[in-house]
Amino acid sequence: MPVFLPIKPPTARVSSTAVVYCEANFGDIDGKTANGLVRHSEKYEIVSVIDSTQAGQDTGEILVDIPNGIPVCTDLADAIRLAGTVPDYFIFGIAPTSGLLSTAERRVILSAIEHGMNIVSGLHEFLNDDPTFAAASVAHDVTILDVRRPRDKKHLRTFSGRVSEVTCPRIAMLGTDCAIGKRTTATILAAALNDRGIKTVLVGTGQTALIQGARYGVALDAIPSQFCAGEMEAAVVDAFEGDHPDVILIEGQGALGHPAYLTSGFILRGSQPDAVILQHAPGRKARVDFPSMPMPRALSEINLIETFSDTRVIGLTINHEGMTDAEVTAAIVLYEAELEIPATDALTRPVDRLVEMVLLAFPELLPKSLAIAL
């Protein structure tokens, strides 16, 4: 089995406590929002995760074999009991393909509202539009945050070309499939670059990154297609003007070659990245939720990306699902030889190799890294 490295917690901007609901899905693909929040959260202090199928375990041990002190609870009552008080927020941490709530999930959310907890939802189904939830939130004086809800169309932005004014390197974290670890790797890379004195901002493109606390970004798959490239561009420009970073990382969504998810195309067109890091799962035989659709080769996705967009793939990162540590090592060696770019696994290998991908592609950043070392 891979030897997991601990993930360094971020310098938190945490001000509120939260319970994350992930019944029967924590640690799995559809539990990616909960998985991500346990790994990294700047906005909320995660006090527990609800999943009765794994109750009593430590979430860190489930994800990376290293305890983090965040327990898995049986239900909401158990979570409140363990917290010793009612947490501030109830976060729906499942990302089902349908984007809709089941009857049982509706009952749990209503119970959380009745306990006085604010609700955070990244679903395509907007809870504020539901009369039952809306009435309950008013009655119990709580807020429901529909993370995926876009602004009114009159406030959405179309592509303007202003992304050309962004002078720092823009690097997109793309993948060969959905739910493959793009956001996790991007988060690790952003932290590693910042630790080395290279000021880096991560622009989120999905609900989980926004819930985690990304200061810039948009839930791209909820935006009408006419505005997707413009909203992507605007988020990058906002990050550049707001933080004046040395590097902007852009979270990827889906895969450019995936027929069900078109957001990668808008990310490439809107952010116009100078470079791409590609995440691939060598042990995955078929695309998630599409068992009849085989996974593409990393090389074919790279060729597609570099043909579709005026950019270059500067590194490959590996999702080690279903792989032993020896298989991860062999895959790294194989891909570096085949693709002639650096390769690594952000979760089981030192982050130096991940940082090296960026420094090799953008050597002008090296003096900043050396300055912090001195």
VEXZAMI-622547 format. One record per residue (C-alpha): residue number from 1; residue in three letters; x negated, y negated, z negated. Coordinates in Angstrom, 3 decimals, m for minus. Layout:
BEGIN
ATOM   seq   type          u          v          w
ATOM   NUM    ALA          X          Y          Z
...
// end
This chain:
BEGIN
ATOM   seq   type          u          v          w
ATOM     1    MET      0.000      0.000      0.000
ATOM     2    PRO     m1.174     m3.581      0.597
ATOM     3    VAL     m2.815     m5.315     m2.366
ATOM     4    PHE     m0.744     m8.443     m2.902
ATOM     5    LEU     m2.330    m11.732     m3.824
ATOM     6    PRO     m0.514    m13.990     m6.288
ATOM     7    ILE      1.135    m17.031     m4.738
ATOM     8    LYS     m0.033    m20.215     m6.398
ATOM     9    PRO      2.981    m22.158     m7.695
ATOM    10    PRO      3.423    m25.607     m6.161
ATOM    11    THR      3.074    m28.847     m8.025
ATOM    12    ALA      6.738    m28.961     m8.895
ATOM    13    ARG      9.232    m31.772     m8.514
ATOM    14    VAL     11.676    m29.588    m10.438
ATOM    15    SER     14.419    m31.330    m12.376
ATOM    16    SER     17.287    m28.810    m12.397
ATOM    17    THR     17.740    m25.178    m13.377
ATOM    18    ALA     19.340    m22.694    m11.003
ATOM    19    VAL     20.589    m19.137    m10.748
ATOM    20    VAL     20.304    m17.514     m7.315
ATOM    21    TYR     22.984    m15.073     m6.203
ATOM    22    CYS     21.678    m12.208     m4.077
ATOM    23    GLU     23.874     m9.199     m4.837
ATOM    24    ALA     22.532     m5.962     m3.285
ATOM    25    ASN     20.101     m7.915     m1.090
ATOM    26    PHE     17.196     m9.181     m3.177
ATOM    27    GLY     13.885     m8.254     m1.589
ATOM    28    ASP     15.610     m7.324      1.673
ATOM    29    ILE     15.875     m9.244      4.921
ATOM    30    ASP     19.330    m10.735      4.274
ATOM    31    GLY     18.093    m11.913      0.875
ATOM    32    LYS     15.460    m14.143      2.447
ATOM    33    THR     16.832    m17.333      0.864
ATOM    34    ALA     16.601    m15.834     m2.618
ATOM    35    ASN     13.230    m14.267     m1.826
ATOM    36    GLY     11.911    m17.624     m0.661
ATOM    37    LEU     13.183    m19.515     m3.705
ATOM    38    VAL     11.545    m17.065     m6.092
ATOM    39    ARG      8.256    m17.491     m4.247
ATOM    40    HIS      8.410    m21.269     m3.931
ATOM    41    SER     10.784    m23.951     m5.180
ATOM    42    GLU      9.963    m27.613     m5.659
ATOM    43    LYS     13.539    m28.741     m6.247
ATOM    44    TYR     14.913    m26.179     m8.713
ATOM    45    GLU     13.593    m24.151    m11.615
ATOM    46    ILE     14.828    m20.659    m10.751
ATOM    47    VAL     15.801    m19.019    m14.045
ATOM    48    SER     17.170    m15.740    m12.660
ATOM    49    VAL     18.480    m13.851     m9.650
ATOM    50    ILE     21.785    m11.956     m9.629
ATOM    51    ASP     21.619     m8.484     m8.079
ATOM    52    SER     23.260     m5.699    m10.081
ATOM    53    THR     21.469     m3.019     m8.037
ATOM    54    GLN     18.106     m4.153     m9.452
ATOM    55    ALA     19.146     m5.617    m12.815
ATOM    56    GLY     16.500     m5.621    m15.523
ATOM    57    GLN     13.564     m5.889    m13.139
ATOM    58    ASP     11.193     m8.800    m12.594
ATOM    59    THR     11.621    m10.579     m9.251
ATOM    60    GLY      7.894    m11.003     m8.756
ATOM    61    GLU      7.287     m7.294     m9.191
ATOM    62    ILE      9.971     m6.536     m6.621
ATOM    63    LEU      8.500     m8.924     m4.048
ATOM    64    VAL      4.746     m8.776     m4.550
ATOM    65    ASP      4.046     m6.296     m7.390
ATOM    66    ILE      3.103     m9.193     m9.695
ATOM    67    PRO      5.497    m10.298    m12.479
ATOM    68    ASN      6.587    m13.932    m12.471
ATOM    69    GLY      8.954    m14.000    m15.457
ATOM    70    ILE     12.102    m14.532    m13.383
ATOM    71    PRO     14.518    m11.701    m14.241
ATOM    72    VAL     17.144     m9.964    m12.131
ATOM    73    CYS     20.559    m10.091    m13.802
ATOM    74    THR     23.659     m7.954    m13.468
ATOM    75    ASP     26.144    m10.773    m12.949
ATOM    76    LEU     26.799    m14.440    m13.657
ATOM    77    ALA     27.701    m13.817    m17.308
ATOM    78    ASP     24.416    m11.963    m17.782
ATOM    79    ALA     22.501    m14.806    m16.130
ATOM    80    ILE     24.079    m17.432    m18.406
ATOM    81    ARG     23.418    m15.271    m21.473
ATOM    82    LEU     19.741    m14.840    m20.592
ATOM    83    ALA     19.340    m18.551    m19.844
ATOM    84    GLY     20.801    m19.472    m23.228
ATOM    85    THR     22.865    m22.192    m21.571
ATOM    86    VAL     24.765    m22.774    m18.342
ATOM    87    PRO     22.217    m23.517    m15.600
ATOM    88    ASP     22.742    m26.653    m13.531
ATOM    89    TYR     23.077    m24.921    m10.147
ATOM    90    PHE     24.373    m21.722     m8.588
ATOM    91    ILE     22.562    m21.093     m5.300
ATOM    92    PHE     23.988    m18.642     m2.790
ATOM    93    GLY     20.825    m16.794     m1.814
ATOM    94    ILE     22.057    m14.390      0.866
ATOM    95    ALA     21.697    m15.206      4.563
ATOM    96    PRO     24.111    m12.827      6.325
ATOM    97    THR     24.235    m12.784     10.109
ATOM    98    SER     27.909    m13.800      9.975
ATOM    99    GLY     27.156    m16.778      7.748
ATOM   100    LEU     30.500    m16.152      6.003
ATOM   101    LEU     31.594    m15.242      2.471
ATOM   102    SER     33.186    m11.997      1.379
ATOM   103    THR     36.169    m11.966     m1.010
ATOM   104    ALA     33.962    m10.842     m3.902
ATOM   105    GLU     31.452    m13.605     m3.184
ATOM   106    ARG     34.229    m16.201     m3.213
ATOM   107    ARG     35.255    m15.049     m6.689
ATOM   108    VAL     31.708    m15.378     m8.022
ATOM   109    ILE     31.314    m18.889     m6.638
ATOM   110    LEU     34.635    m19.961     m8.121
ATOM   111    SER     33.533    m18.550    m11.472
ATOM   112    ALA     30.309    m20.559    m11.278
ATOM   113    ILE     32.316    m23.719    m10.554
ATOM   114    GLU     34.596    m22.976    m13.518
ATOM   115    HIS     31.493    m22.737    m15.711
ATOM   116    GLY     30.521    m26.237    m14.570
ATOM   117    MET     27.715    m25.230    m12.210
ATOM   118    ASN     26.976    m27.213     m9.057
ATOM   119    ILE     26.915    m25.073     m5.914
ATOM   120    VAL     24.258    m24.897     m3.195
ATOM   121    SER     25.182    m23.004     m0.028
ATOM   122    GLY     23.230    m22.520      3.164
ATOM   123    LEU     26.048    m20.719      4.978
ATOM   124    HIS     27.572    m21.691      8.294
ATOM   125    GLU     30.896    m21.690      6.419
ATOM   126    PHE     31.098    m25.098      4.723
ATOM   127    LEU     32.502    m24.703      1.221
ATOM   128    ASN     33.553    m28.337      0.968
ATOM   129    ASP     36.017    m27.693      3.798
ATOM   130    ASP     37.704    m24.891      1.868
ATOM   131    PRO     40.720    m26.281     m0.061
ATOM   132    THR     40.249    m23.836     m2.942
ATOM   133    PHE     36.589    m24.685     m3.480
ATOM   134    ALA     37.181    m28.394     m2.939
ATOM   135    ALA     39.971    m28.492     m5.533
ATOM   136    ALA     37.939    m26.466     m8.030
ATOM   137    SER     34.920    m28.744     m7.665
ATOM   138    VAL     37.062    m31.803     m8.401
ATOM   139    ALA     38.775    m30.122    m11.356
ATOM   140    HIS     35.447    m29.141    m12.948
ATOM   141    ASP     33.496    m32.235    m11.862
ATOM   142    VAL     30.788    m30.382     m9.937
ATOM   143    THR     29.112    m30.946     m6.590
ATOM   144    ILE     29.054    m28.544     m3.658
ATOM   145    LEU     26.075    m28.990     m1.347
ATOM   146    ASP     26.535    m27.486      2.129
ATOM   147    VAL     22.907    m27.519      3.227
ATOM   148    ARG     23.660    m26.644      6.838
ATOM   149    ARG     26.246    m29.381      7.357
ATOM   150    PRO     24.911    m31.792     10.004
ATOM   151    ARG     25.483    m35.498      9.957
ATOM   152    ASP     28.382    m36.917     11.919
ATOM   153    LYS     27.654    m36.820     15.655
ATOM   154    LYS     27.469    m40.596     15.842
ATOM   155    HIS     24.414    m40.414     13.566
ATOM   156    LEU     22.669    m37.500     15.308
ATOM   157    ARG     19.593    m38.359     17.344
ATOM   158    THR     18.693    m37.415     20.904
ATOM   159    PHE     15.156    m36.896     22.148
ATOM   160    SER     13.363    m40.213     22.725
ATOM   161    GLY      9.726    m39.343     23.385
ATOM   162    ARG      8.584    m40.954     20.118
ATOM   163    VAL      6.909    m37.702     19.092
ATOM   164    SER      4.021    m38.830     21.311
ATOM   165    GLU      3.325    m41.505     18.693
ATOM   166    VAL      2.474    m38.820     16.120
ATOM   167    THR     m1.318    m38.733     16.149
ATOM   168    CYS     m2.046    m36.001     13.614
ATOM   169    PRO     m2.086    m32.312     14.642
ATOM   170    ARG      1.338    m30.705     14.811
ATOM   171    ILE      1.335    m26.940     14.269
ATOM   172    ALA      4.461    m24.802     14.699
ATOM   173    MET      4.799    m21.512     12.815
ATOM   174    LEU      6.641    m19.276     15.284
ATOM   175    GLY      7.304    m15.540     15.321
ATOM   176    THR      8.161    m12.506     17.408
ATOM   177    ASP     11.463    m11.974     15.552
ATOM   178    CYS     13.769    m13.550     12.990
ATOM   179    ALA     13.298    m12.928      9.235
ATOM   180    ILE      9.636    m12.131      9.761
ATOM   181    GLY      7.972    m14.451      7.230
ATOM   182    LYS      7.349    m17.630      9.206
ATOM   183    ARG      8.494    m19.930      6.412
ATOM   184    THR      6.552    m18.037      3.734
ATOM   185    THR      3.332    m18.170      5.726
ATOM   186    ALA      3.864    m21.858      6.543
ATOM   187    THR      4.417    m22.620      2.844
ATOM   188    ILE      1.221    m20.791      1.867
ATOM   189    LEU     m0.758    m22.550      4.593
ATOM   190    ALA      0.586    m25.983      3.608
ATOM   191    ALA     m0.437    m25.427     m0.014
ATOM   192    ALA     m3.881    m24.134      0.991
ATOM   193    LEU     m4.579    m27.102      3.266
ATOM   194    ASN     m3.455    m29.580      0.611
ATOM   195    ASP     m5.673    m27.836     m1.959
ATOM   196    ARG     m8.604    m28.447      0.392
ATOM   197    GLY     m7.926    m32.157      0.738
ATOM   198    ILE     m6.148    m31.942      4.084
ATOM   199    LYS     m2.860    m33.735      3.491
ATOM   200    THR     m0.194    m31.501      4.987
ATOM   201    VAL      3.583    m31.864      5.257
ATOM   202    LEU      5.903    m28.974      6.082
ATOM   203    VAL      8.941    m29.884      8.188
ATOM   204    GLY     11.769    m27.446      7.495
ATOM   205    THR     14.100    m26.180     10.189
ATOM   206    GLY     16.313    m23.824      8.178
ATOM   207    GLN     18.471    m23.830      5.078
ATOM   208    THR     15.970    m22.074      2.805
ATOM   209    ALA     13.166    m24.594      3.329
ATOM   210    LEU     15.591    m27.434      2.629
ATOM   211    ILE     16.846    m25.748     m0.551
ATOM   212    GLN     13.250    m25.161     m1.628
ATOM   213    GLY     12.702    m28.903     m1.478
ATOM   214    ALA     11.276    m29.749      1.939
ATOM   215    ARG     11.371    m33.548      2.147
ATOM   216    TYR     11.704    m33.568      5.918
ATOM   217    GLY     13.685    m31.349      8.221
ATOM   218    VAL     17.067    m30.205      9.420
ATOM   219    ALA     19.025    m26.947      9.551
ATOM   220    LEU     18.522    m26.717     13.284
ATOM   221    ASP     20.925    m23.856     14.007
ATOM   222    ALA     23.865    m25.979     12.816
ATOM   223    ILE     23.148    m28.916     15.149
ATOM   224    PRO     24.979    m29.241     18.497
ATOM   225    SER     22.513    m28.259     21.208
ATOM   226    GLN     22.505    m31.713     22.827
ATOM   227    PHE     20.900    m33.139     19.670
ATOM   228    CYS     18.588    m30.284     18.601
ATOM   229    ALA     15.423    m31.519     20.323
ATOM   230    GLY     16.105    m35.068     19.158
ATOM   231    GLU     16.713    m34.091     15.545
ATOM   232    MET     13.550    m31.972     15.607
ATOM   233    GLU     11.551    m34.838     17.043
ATOM   234    ALA     13.012    m37.290     14.528
ATOM   235    ALA     12.138    m35.051     11.574
ATOM   236    VAL      8.516    m34.866     12.721
ATOM   237    VAL      8.327    m38.624     13.292
ATOM   238    ASP      9.916    m39.249      9.880
ATOM   239    ALA      7.310    m36.998      8.230
ATOM   240    PHE      4.472    m38.788     10.038
ATOM   241    GLU      5.693    m42.275      9.185
ATOM   242    GLY      6.803    m41.385      5.663
ATOM   243    ASP      3.749    m39.466      4.404
ATOM   244    HIS      0.933    m40.300      6.884
ATOM   245    PRO     m0.332    m36.698      6.755
ATOM   246    ASP     m3.425    m35.163      8.293
ATOM   247    VAL     m1.397    m32.187      9.537
ATOM   248    ILE      2.293    m31.535     10.124
ATOM   249    LEU      3.461    m27.914      9.968
ATOM   250    ILE      6.793    m27.077     11.592
ATOM   251    GLU      8.749    m24.073     10.336
ATOM   252    GLY      9.845    m21.750     13.127
ATOM   253    GLN     13.211    m20.073     13.617
ATOM   254    GLY     14.031    m16.823     15.414
ATOM   255    ALA     11.717    m16.176     18.350
ATOM   256    LEU     11.366    m17.799     21.737
ATOM   257    GLY     11.907    m14.455     23.466
ATOM   258    HIS     14.944    m13.506     21.358
ATOM   259    PRO     18.231    m13.843     23.283
ATOM   260    ALA     20.286    m14.414     20.125
ATOM   261    TYR     18.293    m17.343     18.735
ATOM   262    LEU     17.494    m20.409     20.833
ATOM   263    THR     16.099    m22.648     18.106
ATOM   264    SER     12.454    m21.861     18.912
ATOM   265    GLY     12.953    m23.543     22.287
ATOM   266    PHE     14.232    m26.700     20.634
ATOM   267    ILE     11.360    m26.627     18.122
ATOM   268    LEU      8.818    m26.436     20.945
ATOM   269    ARG     10.543    m29.134     22.999
ATOM   270    GLY     11.326    m31.480     20.121
ATOM   271    SER      8.136    m31.283     18.061
ATOM   272    GLN      5.827    m30.657     21.042
ATOM   273    PRO      3.252    m28.934     18.822
ATOM   274    ASP     m0.440    m29.180     19.568
ATOM   275    ALA     m0.798    m25.588     18.400
ATOM   276    VAL      1.181    m22.532     17.314
ATOM   277    ILE      0.480    m19.821     14.760
ATOM   278    LEU      2.432    m16.665     15.583
ATOM   279    GLN      3.815    m14.285     12.943
ATOM   280    HIS      4.218    m10.649     14.001
ATOM   281    ALA      5.300     m7.414     12.296
ATOM   282    PRO      3.328     m4.526     13.848
ATOM   283    GLY      5.319     m1.959     11.882
ATOM   284    ARG      8.708     m3.247     13.025
ATOM   285    LYS     10.045     m1.161     15.900
ATOM   286    ALA     13.205     m3.100     16.764
ATOM   287    ARG     14.452     m6.634     16.251
ATOM   288    VAL     16.381     m7.300     13.038
ATOM   289    ASP     20.113     m6.562     13.476
ATOM   290    PHE     19.456     m5.377     17.052
ATOM   291    PRO     18.315     m1.726     16.813
ATOM   292    SER     18.538     m1.210     20.579
ATOM   293    MET     16.243     m4.167     21.235
ATOM   294    PRO     12.546     m3.217     20.866
ATOM   295    MET     10.093     m5.646     19.332
ATOM   296    PRO      7.951     m7.533     21.836
ATOM   297    ARG      4.186     m7.274     21.870
ATOM   298    ALA      2.371    m10.195     20.302
ATOM   299    LEU      0.598    m10.869     23.588
ATOM   300    SER      3.843    m11.128     25.544
ATOM   301    GLU      5.273    m13.647     23.059
ATOM   302    ILE      2.067    m15.671     23.208
ATOM   303    ASN      2.215    m15.753     26.998
ATOM   304    LEU      5.866    m16.827     26.829
ATOM   305    ILE      5.142    m19.630     24.348
ATOM   306    GLU      2.179    m20.965     26.282
ATOM   307    THR      4.114    m20.820     29.543
ATOM   308    PHE      7.217    m22.493     28.129
ATOM   309    SER      5.365    m25.264     26.303
ATOM   310    ASP      2.182    m27.278     26.711
ATOM   311    THR      0.555    m25.774     23.629
ATOM   312    ARG     m1.813    m23.007     22.542
ATOM   313    VAL     m1.532    m20.172     20.044
ATOM   314    ILE     m4.459    m20.543     17.632
ATOM   315    GLY     m3.878    m17.594     15.312
ATOM   316    LEU     m1.813    m14.523     14.510
ATOM   317    THR     m0.397    m13.747     11.069
ATOM   318    ILE      0.869    m10.326     10.133
ATOM   319    ASN      4.005     m9.279      8.306
ATOM   320    HIS      2.880     m6.065      6.606
ATOM   321    GLU      6.319     m4.455      6.150
ATOM   322    GLY      6.047     m0.688      6.436
ATOM   323    MET      2.234     m0.822      6.591
ATOM   324    THR     m0.527      0.434      4.304
ATOM   325    ASP     m3.461     m1.801      3.421
ATOM   326    ALA     m5.674      0.191      5.789
ATOM   327    GLU     m3.154     m0.298      8.586
ATOM   328    VAL     m3.119     m4.050      7.948
ATOM   329    THR     m6.901     m4.162      8.189
ATOM   330    ALA     m6.856     m2.124     11.415
ATOM   331    ALA     m4.171     m4.384     12.899
ATOM   332    ILE     m6.203     m7.502     12.103
ATOM   333    VAL     m9.267     m6.068     13.826
ATOM   334    LEU     m7.206     m4.905     16.817
ATOM   335    TYR     m5.411     m8.211     17.360
ATOM   336    GLU     m8.533    m10.324     16.982
ATOM   337    ALA    m10.219     m8.215     19.663
ATOM   338    GLU     m7.187     m8.156     21.978
ATOM   339    LEU     m6.045    m11.763     21.604
ATOM   340    GLU     m9.414    m13.431     20.880
ATOM   341    ILE     m7.901    m15.551     18.103
ATOM   342    PRO     m8.151    m15.253     14.294
ATOM   343    ALA     m5.689    m12.912     12.592
ATOM   344    THR     m4.767    m12.354      8.954
ATOM   345    ASP     m1.976    m11.501      6.514
ATOM   346    ALA     m1.126    m14.543      4.416
ATOM   347    LEU      0.259    m12.475      1.543
ATOM   348    THR     m2.404     m9.791      1.169
ATOM   349    ARG     m5.589    m11.494      2.357
ATOM   350    PRO     m7.441    m14.589      1.083
ATOM   351    VAL     m5.996    m17.851      2.374
ATOM   352    ASP     m9.420    m18.972      3.623
ATOM   353    ARG     m8.877    m17.119      6.897
ATOM   354    LEU     m5.525    m18.855      7.343
ATOM   355    VAL     m7.135    m22.243      6.772
ATOM   356    GLU     m9.954    m21.298      9.139
ATOM   357    MET     m7.415    m20.903     11.959
ATOM   358    VAL     m6.572    m24.573     11.609
ATOM   359    LEU    m10.144    m25.802     11.171
ATOM   360    LEU    m11.378    m23.866     14.196
ATOM   361    ALA     m8.641    m25.404     16.323
ATOM   362    PHE     m8.970    m28.902     14.840
ATOM   363    PRO    m12.597    m29.348     13.717
ATOM   364    GLU    m11.980    m33.046     13.086
ATOM   365    LEU    m10.231    m31.955      9.866
ATOM   366    LEU    m13.360    m30.255      8.492
ATOM   367    PRO    m14.895    m33.360      6.859
ATOM   368    LYS    m11.763    m33.766      4.694
ATOM   369    SER    m12.071    m30.160      3.545
ATOM   370    LEU    m15.784    m30.559      2.811
ATOM   371    ALA    m15.169    m33.801      0.895
ATOM   372    ILE    m12.826    m32.104     m1.573
ATOM   373    ALA    m15.310    m29.234     m1.997
ATOM   374    LEU    m18.030    m31.704     m2.961
// end
